[in-house]
Amino acid sequence: MKKIMILPAILILLALLAPEPVSASTPVFTSRDSLPADTDYDQVEVTINQEEGSRTYTVYRQGGTNETDLYSPYIAGHGCATCSAASIIGAYTGRKLEPAQLVESVEKEVFGQEKWEKNYSKKFEKQMPLSLYGVSRLLDYYGVAHKYVRSFEDQEAVREITDHLKAGKPVIVLFSSINRNEKKHKGSVGYHTITFLGLTDEEEVIIGEPGGSGRIRFSTVDQMIPLLFPCKDEESEACYFSGRKKSGGYILVGTEEEEE
């Protein structure tokens, strides 16, 4: 009997002595103390930890200094998505792009002259910002892997976005001034595109913010999800914002689109 028990005992001992395997899903956080404290500038560089190393993003201010004055009013008024796209493209390609460069030439090349002129030939107040679909087209153009999630359920979105951020990967989101958990909303509805860059060690979302007085803000995924909204038109190819039904969702950057 003693001889029979030797092998199981040895296996148990080896299991106890073996080093604990490192999980590929080990959460990645960025210390809030490592982030710049004063971010009220036209451009701020932010370094976010990843599963391997780190990645640095340039967060642009809408209406900040641009290479040209021609589209400065547009960027100041409607350029949140353009600034967000420029931040991601620069970080993932190593090619720093001013938001004005996307507006002046890249959008025209990617979307086509007709769509580009249709938006920018309008009066300023009628011009529209990039849609998330439009942002996804620019990411495709620069070879930045991503997954555009058009429709979602809140609980699944919280899990998916949180897991993505814990891997040190950013998420581009379009949110509205309407909290979907509130029954009534008074006043006009505003829309704004920002980037979730990562998570702090207290699991706060590190937000790349093009608007307002600071390029970095903090929130939580749970607080932000009710402000996001799904895109009801799954087939929409509108490159510029064209209403709530043809917009919405979020873009997981650094993740390949799954083939059906």
C-alpha positions in Angstrom: 0.0 0.0 0.0 2.8 2.4 0.8 4.4 1.9 -2.6 1.1 2.6 -4.4 0.8 6.0 -2.6 4.3 7.2 -3.6 3.5 8.4 -7.1 0.4 10.5 -6.2 2.4 12.0 -3.3 5.2 13.0 -5.6 2.8 14.5 -8.2 1.1 16.6 -5.5 4.5 17.8 -4.2 5.6 18.8 -7.7 2.4 20.7 -8.3 2.9 22.6 -5.1 6.5 23.5 -6.0 5.8 24.4 -9.6 5.7 28.2 -10.3 2.2 29.7 -10.7 1.5 30.2 -14.4 1.1 33.8 -15.5 -2.4 34.4 -16.9 -2.7 36.1 -20.3 -5.7 38.0 -18.9 -3.8 39.5 -16.0 -5.3 43.0 -15.6 -3.1 45.9 -16.7 -3.4 49.2 -14.9 -1.8 52.6 -15.2 -1.0 54.4 -11.9 -2.9 57.7 -11.7 0.3 59.3 -10.2 2.2 58.5 -13.4 -0.2 60.6 -15.5 0.3 64.3 -16.2 -1.5 66.4 -13.5 -1.9 69.6 -15.6 -3.4 68.7 -19.0 -5.0 72.0 -20.1 -2.9 72.2 -23.3 -3.5 71.9 -27.0 -1.6 68.6 -27.0 -0.8 66.3 -24.1 1.1 63.0 -24.3 -0.2 60.2 -22.1 1.5 56.8 -21.6 -0.7 53.8 -20.9 0.5 50.4 -19.7 -0.3 47.4 -21.9 0.1 43.6 -21.5 3.6 44.1 -23.0 5.2 47.4 -22.4 3.3 50.7 -22.9 1.9 52.9 -25.6 1.9 56.7 -25.7 -1.0 58.7 -27.1 -1.1 62.4 -28.1 -4.5 63.8 -27.0 -5.5 66.8 -29.0 -7.7 69.7 -28.0 -10.5 70.7 -30.3 -9.7 74.2 -31.5 -6.1 73.9 -30.6 -3.2 74.9 -32.8 -3.4 73.3 -36.2 -1.3 73.4 -39.3 -3.9 75.4 -41.1 -6.5 77.9 -40.3 -8.8 76.7 -43.0 -10.5 74.0 -41.0 -9.8 75.3 -37.5 -13.5 76.4 -37.0 -14.7 72.9 -38.0 -12.3 71.1 -35.6 -13.2 73.5 -32.8 -16.9 72.9 -33.3 -17.2 69.4 -34.7 -13.7 67.8 -34.4 -14.0 65.6 -31.4 -14.1 62.4 -33.5 -11.3 63.7 -35.7 -9.1 64.4 -32.7 -9.8 61.0 -31.2 -9.0 59.3 -34.5 -5.7 61.2 -34.8 -4.7 60.2 -31.3 -5.3 56.5 -32.0 -3.7 56.4 -35.4 -0.6 58.2 -34.2 -0.2 55.8 -31.2 -0.6 52.7 -33.3 1.4 53.7 -36.4 4.1 55.9 -34.9 3.1 58.5 -37.4 1.9 61.7 -35.7 -1.0 63.2 -37.5 -2.5 66.6 -36.8 -6.3 66.5 -36.8 -6.3 69.1 -39.6 -4.4 66.6 -41.8 -7.2 64.1 -41.6 -9.8 66.7 -42.5 -7.9 68.3 -45.4 -6.7 65.3 -47.2 -7.1 61.8 -45.7 -10.9 61.9 -45.3 -11.1 63.0 -49.0 -9.0 60.1 -50.1 -10.7 57.5 -47.9 -14.3 58.5 -48.3 -14.2 59.9 -51.8 -14.4 63.5 -53.1 -18.2 63.4 -53.3 -18.9 62.5 -49.6 -16.1 64.9 -48.5 -17.4 67.9 -50.4 -21.0 67.2 -49.4 -20.1 67.6 -45.7 -17.6 70.5 -45.9 -19.4 72.6 -48.6 -22.2 73.1 -46.1 -22.5 76.1 -43.8 -20.4 75.6 -40.7 -23.4 74.9 -38.4 -24.6 72.2 -40.9 -21.3 70.4 -41.2 -21.1 67.1 -39.3 -18.4 65.3 -37.2 -17.1 62.0 -38.2 -19.3 59.0 -37.4 -17.9 56.0 -35.7 -18.2 54.2 -39.0 -16.1 57.0 -40.5 -13.5 56.6 -37.8 -13.4 52.9 -38.4 -12.7 53.6 -42.1 -9.7 55.8 -41.2 -8.4 53.0 -38.9 -8.7 50.6 -41.8 -6.8 52.9 -44.0 -3.9 53.1 -41.6 -4.0 49.3 -40.8 -5.0 49.8 -37.2 -6.8 46.6 -36.0 -10.2 47.2 -34.5 -13.7 46.0 -34.0 -16.7 48.3 -34.4 -19.5 47.2 -32.1 -22.7 48.8 -33.4 -25.3 47.2 -31.1 -25.0 46.1 -27.6 -26.7 45.2 -24.3 -25.5 47.2 -21.3 -24.2 44.3 -19.2 -22.3 42.8 -22.1 -20.9 46.2 -23.0 -19.6 46.8 -19.5 -17.9 43.4 -19.5 -16.4 43.7 -23.0 -15.2 47.3 -22.6 -13.8 46.6 -19.1 -11.9 43.5 -20.3 -10.5 45.4 -23.2 -9.3 48.2 -21.0 -7.7 45.7 -18.6 -5.6 44.5 -21.5 -4.3 48.0 -21.9 -6.2 48.6 -25.2 -8.3 51.7 -25.9 -11.9 52.1 -26.8 -13.4 54.9 -28.9 -16.9 55.8 -27.9 -19.7 58.2 -29.0 -21.9 59.3 -26.1 -24.9 61.6 -25.7 -26.2 64.0 -23.1 -29.1 61.7 -22.5 -28.8 59.1 -19.8 -30.8 56.1 -21.0 -31.7 55.2 -17.4 -33.5 58.5 -16.9 -37.2 58.6 -18.0 -37.3 62.2 -19.0 -34.8 64.6 -20.7 -35.2 68.3 -21.1 -33.4 70.4 -23.6 -31.4 69.6 -26.7 -29.3 66.5 -27.1 -25.5 66.8 -27.6 -23.1 64.2 -28.9 -19.4 63.8 -28.3 -16.6 61.4 -29.2 -13.9 60.5 -26.7 -11.4 57.7 -26.1 -11.1 55.4 -23.2 -7.3 55.0 -23.0 -7.0 52.6 -20.1 -7.7 52.0 -16.4 -6.0 53.4 -13.3 -5.0 51.2 -10.5 -8.3 52.1 -8.9 -10.1 51.0 -12.0 -11.1 54.5 -13.1 -11.4 55.0 -16.9 -8.6 57.2 -18.2 -10.4 59.4 -20.8 -8.7 61.2 -23.7 -10.9 64.3 -23.9 -10.7 66.7 -26.9 -13.1 69.2 -25.5 -13.1 71.5 -22.4 -10.3 72.6 -20.2 -8.3 69.3 -19.7 -7.1 66.6 -22.1 -7.4 63.9 -19.4 -10.6 63.1 -17.4 -11.6 60.2 -15.2 -14.9 58.2 -14.9 -16.0 54.6 -14.6 -17.3 52.2 -17.2 -20.6 51.8 -15.2 -21.1 55.6 -15.2 -20.4 56.0 -18.9 -22.4 53.1 -20.4 -25.9 54.7 -19.9 -24.7 57.6 -22.0 -23.7 55.4 -24.9 -26.3 54.2 -27.3 -26.5 51.4 -29.9 -26.5 52.0 -33.6 -29.9 50.7 -34.9 -28.9 50.8 -38.5 -26.4 47.9 -38.7 -25.7 48.6 -42.4 -25.2 52.3 -42.3 -22.1 53.5 -44.2 -22.5 57.2 -43.3 -19.0 58.5 -42.8 -20.3 61.6 -41.0 -22.8 61.8 -38.2 -26.3 61.6 -39.7 -28.6 61.0 -36.7 -28.8 58.8 -33.7 -30.2 55.7 -35.5 -27.2 55.6 -37.9 -24.6 56.2 -35.2 -23.6 54.9 -31.8 -21.8 51.9 -30.5 -18.1 51.8 -29.7 -14.8 50.8 -31.3 -12.5 48.3 -29.6 -9.0 49.2 -30.9 -6.3 46.5 -31.2 -8.9 43.8 -31.8 -9.5 42.2 -35.2 -13.1 42.2 -36.5 -14.5 38.7 -36.4 -15.4 37.2 -39.7 -18.9 35.8 -40.0 
